[in-house]
């Protein structure tokens, strides 16, 4: 996360390779980033 300090939102489309656990871990690491699943 050092390189993405200005990251505000992540849009995930066709995210079959990203597990729900990975998304939850990312939310715990950086709570300011909004994650949208599409």
N, C-alpha and C positions, 0 to 999 in steps of 0.2 A: 504494500500500500504506500510505500515511500514515493513512488513515481506517479501516483494518481491522487494527489492532494486536492485538486480542484474538481474531482469527480462528484457529480450530484445525483445522477440517475443512471441505472443500467436497465436496458430493455432486452429481455431474453426471448427469442423466437425459436421455435423448433428446438427446445432445450432438453431433448431426451438424454443427452450425455451429462447433464448437470443434475446432481441428486438434490433432493429436498434438504438433506443434511448439510450439503455444501452451501446452499443458499442460506440456511439458518446460521451456519458458522460465519459466513460473510456479514450477515446482519449484526451479529454480536461484535465483530471486529470494528465495523464502522457503521454506527447507527444513523449517521447523517445522510447516507446514500439511500435513495429510493430504488427499489427493485420492482420492475413491472414484468409480469409474465404474460406473453401474448401467444 
